[in-house]
């Protein structure tokens, strides 16, 4: 382990508990942030000092994406003010080395767990929680594994602290002749961008056993759907795609029908409205996890075995519900691709995504894509407003959960919303007002004489309003959290957030993502979050901003809207 000289001019302080403090006002801030972003997770991001932590999972994802322990230690040494604690450097080498020390392989029909470390094999064989997934000890370096437990043993070994490198290969799905078009069926020239090609290559790995499972992390608007199509055309197998909602599913259908050689009749929709099973089938998480009563079985999970799929794509994989996790544990012989803007899960199940879908295989820096013009430049603003005097006592006496709703629905937010909209309409901008509480959004919709889309809005009406917004007939939509995911409104360049799902970091990323598609005129996107100061609303807002701060976005904080 190389220890290099530190400098008090550097921006990092690394502590023995593997937490990292990063000075925001340091000239090397951005350089250091990008250097540690591949192996550390941001925890909090107040104005002057950001806190990161190095975790087992962050190191394993870094190892899976090709980083080695020495390059991680070198990055810490390069930017640290003080000597990096030796226990941190030792732990990095230890935990990085654990990834892949155990390997799953196939020998004929037999699934084998192999390691060159006989003591580790002995530890696994004698672990009561893991032994239920094993058949027998073949020799001192090899254990036989029950084929149906391939996913379960990967989960268990990750919990043990020795994540498996799965080299057992895949079953071949039904062949599907499909290619990307150079000119779309809408007669538009089409080609993959370099980072899209890199992401496809990282997952595909030449079709070998070293690829075929994993998660690709890219910002909204960067073309994750296109990457998914590129992987489908490389593999040329029948594919099941699972999406967060029906609008997203139909966008996949439209993109596939327009940009590939596949016929529309070979693309199926499996939803509450239609139950088609075609060579490429697009389903929703909602239909797959549906059941009439809690005691009933999940009748639609059978879709996973209704066809010989060669690839399963989990769109917005951070939303994967528990029933789909469970079925995924049993289909590890299928190639699996996760697509997301953030690996953050509010339920803390990032390890299950790692074990069952696969490690992070590609992650592009958001600000780098912005600099290259692939996503729009975005300015983030937090506007803090006071609680009305007549509500302060009500807030003070409420439960914690009720406190947030009272603060989030602060009626003074209406005036700020109106001011922002008046300003941006003069600039001919396209505006989304986004919130969590339907009552609050209904009042805003009425105040602005603007249409509202929420959970009760029928799919046909949603699509009609989205189409009117895309064509320019509407310049303003009020939307609930149903619009957080996979809504393609490329000209939207202003988002006003009036309330959110408590401290959801992934929601903040998704909402900013609604306005990140590059604009034809090169205009900047504006993201406003209106919060009630000195309340739970402000506290949760600080938590929501953490992920975007890690990606390089800074929030300008003000006590009212003052224009730009």
Buried (B, 14 or more C-beta within 10 A) or exposed (E): EEEEEBEEEBBBBBBEEBBBBBBBEBEBBEEBBBBBBBBBBBBBBEEEBBBBBBBBBBBBBBBBBEBBBBBBBBBBBBBBBEEBBEEBBEBBBEBBBBBBBBBBBBEEEEBBBBBEBEEBBBBBBEBEEBEEBBBEBBEEBBBBBEBEBBBBBBBBBBEBEBBBBBBBBBEEBEEBEBEBBEEBEEEEEBEBBEBBEBBBBBBBBEEEBEBBBBBBBBBBBBBBBBBBBBBBBBBBBBBBBBBBBBBBBBBBBBBBBBBBEBEEEBBBBBBEEEBEBBBBBBBBBBBBBBEEEEEEEBEBBEBBEEBEBBBBBBBBBBBBBEBBBBBBBBBBBBBBBBBBBBBBBBEEBBBBBBBBBBBBBBBBBBBEBBEEEBBBBBBBBBBBBBBEEEBBEEBEEBEEEEBBBBBBBBEBBBBBBBBBBEBBBEEEBBBBBBBBBBEBBBBBBEBBEBBBBBEEBEBEEBBEBBEBBBEEEBBBBBBBBBBBBBBBBBBBBBBBBBBBBBBBBBBBBBBBBBBBBBBEEEBEBBBBBBBBBBBBBBBBBBBBBBBBBBBBBEBEBEEEBEEE
